[in-house]
Amino acid sequence: MAMTGQAIAATPATQETFRSDAVRLFAGFAGLGAAAVNLAVASSLFAAAGPALPVRAAGATAALLWGAALLGWTVAGLSRSRFPLLRTSTLLLPAVAAVHVAAIVLGAGSGVAGLGISHLAALLLTLMILAATSWLRRRSPNLPGGSGRNTSGRLGAGTLLAAAFAGALLVAAITTPGLAASTAGQFAVPHGEHTGGHHSP
């Protein structure tokens, strides 16, 4: 009876850890996507035509630094099974989201084609990261062990893989238009139009 009681008591904790792993993967995918879009925004601003305005250079530098920092933070979180500085991130991410909103509203006439779409994609991804990390911050004290050890395999790796796949699809659906709207995306060679392909008769 004692063993049965322990097994029942362990089930909610195991399910909680599984949810934490799934949310952490979702936050990781969103972080990678947001980092890529921010770096694309930086490249668009650096490559924009016209005079090198100080505001544009400052925005490009800020996007570059934020994209690089977000990339490092995401990789650290995925490799350690626990995102560093969760409290700081939940305070910083809303400010970043506000910057993207301001860029969308104020940058409509900036002359950089499609940059509003990139900022919109970055905004949505930032909000996803914020929601996921806020959930992790609230739930992390309740997780068993507190060491970031992965016990979700008890619920089946297939279920976690399915959740990760769904999260990856959602993030890709938002990230792809954001990258395509950047300067690098506009100059990318579409599939099927590479040189050396088949010639029509």
C-alpha positions as CSV (number, residue, x, y, z in Angstrom):
1,M,0.0,0.0,0.0
2,A,2.9,2.4,0.8
3,M,4.4,1.8,-2.6
4,T,1.1,2.4,-4.3
5,G,0.6,5.6,-2.4
6,Q,4.1,6.8,-3.4
7,A,3.4,6.0,-7.1
8,I,0.1,8.0,-7.0
9,A,1.8,10.9,-5.3
10,A,4.6,10.9,-7.8
11,T,2.3,11.0,-10.8
12,P,1.3,14.8,-10.5
13,A,5.0,15.7,-10.0
14,T,6.0,13.8,-13.1
15,Q,3.2,15.4,-15.2
16,E,4.3,18.8,-13.9
17,T,7.9,18.1,-15.0
18,F,6.6,17.0,-18.4
19,R,4.7,20.2,-18.8
20,S,7.8,22.2,-17.8
21,D,9.9,20.4,-20.4
22,A,7.3,21.0,-23.1
23,V,7.1,24.7,-22.2
24,R,10.9,25.0,-22.0
25,L,11.2,23.6,-25.5
26,F,8.5,26.0,-26.8
27,A,10.4,28.9,-25.2
28,G,13.6,27.7,-26.8
29,F,12.1,27.5,-30.3
30,A,10.6,30.9,-29.9
31,G,13.9,32.3,-28.6
32,L,15.8,30.9,-31.5
33,G,13.2,32.4,-33.9
34,A,13.2,35.8,-32.2
35,A,17.0,35.9,-32.2
36,A,17.1,35.1,-36.0
37,V,14.5,37.8,-36.8
38,N,16.2,40.4,-34.7
39,L,19.5,39.7,-36.4
40,A,17.7,40.0,-39.7
41,V,16.3,43.3,-38.7
42,A,19.8,44.5,-37.8
43,S,21.1,43.4,-41.2
44,S,18.2,45.2,-42.9
45,L,18.9,48.5,-41.0
46,F,22.7,48.3,-41.7
47,A,22.0,47.6,-45.4
48,A,19.3,50.2,-45.8
49,A,19.7,52.6,-48.6
50,G,20.0,56.3,-48.0
51,P,22.1,58.4,-45.6
52,A,23.4,56.7,-42.5
53,L,21.2,58.2,-39.9
54,P,22.3,57.9,-36.3
55,V,18.9,56.6,-35.2
56,R,19.0,53.9,-37.8
57,A,22.6,52.9,-36.8
58,A,21.6,52.8,-33.1
59,G,18.5,50.7,-33.9
60,A,20.6,48.3,-36.0
61,T,23.2,48.0,-33.2
62,A,20.6,47.4,-30.6
63,A,18.9,44.7,-32.7
64,L,22.2,43.0,-33.3
65,L,23.2,43.0,-29.6
66,W,19.7,41.8,-28.5
67,G,19.6,39.1,-31.1
68,A,23.0,37.8,-30.1
69,A,22.2,38.0,-26.4
70,L,18.9,36.2,-27.0
71,L,20.6,33.5,-29.0
72,G,23.1,32.9,-26.2
73,W,20.4,32.9,-23.5
74,T,18.3,30.4,-25.4
75,V,21.2,28.0,-26.1
76,A,22.1,28.2,-22.4
77,G,18.5,27.5,-21.3
78,L,18.1,24.5,-23.6
79,S,21.5,23.0,-22.7
80,R,21.1,23.4,-19.0
81,S,17.4,22.4,-18.9
82,R,16.7,25.7,-17.1
83,F,16.7,29.2,-18.5
84,P,19.1,31.5,-16.6
85,L,17.8,34.8,-15.1
86,L,14.1,34.0,-15.4
87,R,13.1,36.9,-13.1
88,T,15.2,39.4,-15.2
89,S,13.9,38.0,-18.5
90,T,10.3,38.4,-17.4
91,L,11.0,42.1,-16.7
92,L,13.1,42.7,-19.8
93,L,10.9,41.0,-22.4
94,P,7.9,43.4,-22.0
95,A,10.3,46.3,-22.7
96,V,11.6,44.6,-25.8
97,A,8.0,44.0,-26.9
98,A,7.2,47.7,-26.5
99,V,10.2,48.6,-28.6
100,H,8.9,46.3,-31.4
101,V,5.5,47.9,-31.2
102,A,7.0,51.4,-31.4
103,A,9.1,50.3,-34.4
104,I,6.0,49.1,-36.1
105,V,4.1,52.3,-35.5
106,L,6.9,54.8,-36.0
107,G,8.9,53.0,-38.7
108,A,6.2,52.8,-41.3
109,G,7.9,55.5,-43.4
110,S,11.4,54.4,-42.7
111,G,12.0,53.3,-46.3
112,V,13.0,49.8,-45.3
113,A,10.6,47.6,-47.2
114,G,8.9,44.9,-45.1
115,L,10.6,45.7,-41.9
116,G,7.2,46.1,-40.1
117,I,6.5,42.5,-40.8
118,S,9.8,41.5,-39.3
119,H,9.1,43.6,-36.2
120,L,5.6,42.0,-36.0
121,A,7.1,38.5,-36.1
122,A,9.7,39.5,-33.5
123,L,6.9,40.9,-31.3
124,L,4.8,37.8,-31.5
125,L,7.8,35.6,-30.7
126,T,8.8,37.8,-27.8
127,L,5.3,37.5,-26.3
128,M,5.6,33.7,-26.7
129,I,8.9,33.7,-24.8
130,L,7.4,36.0,-22.1
131,A,4.4,33.7,-21.6
132,A,6.5,30.6,-21.5
133,T,9.1,32.0,-19.1
134,S,6.5,33.5,-16.9
135,W,4.9,30.1,-16.6
136,L,8.2,28.4,-15.9
137,R,9.1,31.0,-13.2
138,R,5.8,30.3,-11.4
139,R,6.1,26.6,-11.7
140,S,9.8,26.0,-11.1
141,P,9.7,26.0,-7.3
142,N,7.1,23.2,-7.5
143,L,9.2,20.9,-9.7
144,P,10.7,17.9,-8.0
145,G,14.4,18.0,-7.2
146,G,14.9,21.6,-8.4
147,S,18.0,20.5,-10.3
148,G,16.5,20.7,-13.8
149,R,16.7,16.9,-14.1
150,N,14.5,15.6,-16.9
151,T,12.0,12.9,-15.7
152,S,9.4,13.4,-18.4
153,G,10.5,10.2,-20.1
154,R,8.1,8.4,-17.8
155,L,5.2,9.9,-19.6
156,G,6.6,8.8,-23.0
157,A,9.1,10.5,-25.2
158,G,6.6,10.4,-28.1
159,T,4.2,12.7,-26.3
160,L,7.0,15.2,-25.6
161,L,8.2,14.9,-29.2
162,A,4.7,15.7,-30.5
163,A,4.4,18.7,-28.3
164,A,7.9,19.9,-29.5
165,F,6.9,19.4,-33.1
166,A,3.7,21.4,-32.7
167,G,5.6,24.2,-31.0
168,A,8.2,24.2,-33.8
169,L,5.6,24.4,-36.5
170,L,4.0,27.4,-34.8
171,V,7.3,29.2,-34.3
172,A,8.3,28.5,-37.9
173,A,5.0,29.8,-39.2
174,I,5.8,33.2,-37.5
175,T,9.5,33.3,-38.0
176,T,9.6,32.5,-41.8
177,P,7.6,35.6,-42.9
178,G,9.7,37.8,-40.6
179,L,12.9,36.5,-42.1
180,A,11.5,36.7,-45.7
181,A,10.6,40.3,-45.2
182,S,14.1,41.3,-44.2
183,T,16.7,42.5,-46.7
184,A,18.5,39.2,-46.6
185,G,15.2,37.4,-47.3
186,Q,14.3,39.6,-50.2
187,F,17.7,38.9,-51.9
188,A,17.5,35.1,-51.2
189,V,17.3,32.9,-54.3
190,P,13.9,31.2,-54.4
191,H,13.8,27.4,-54.5
192,G,13.8,26.1,-58.1
193,E,15.5,29.2,-59.5
194,H,19.1,28.3,-58.8
195,T,21.5,28.5,-61.7
196,G,22.4,25.3,-63.3
197,G,18.8,23.9,-63.1
198,H,16.8,22.2,-65.8
199,H,16.2,24.2,-68.9
200,S,12.9,24.2,-70.7
201,P,13.0,22.7,-74.2
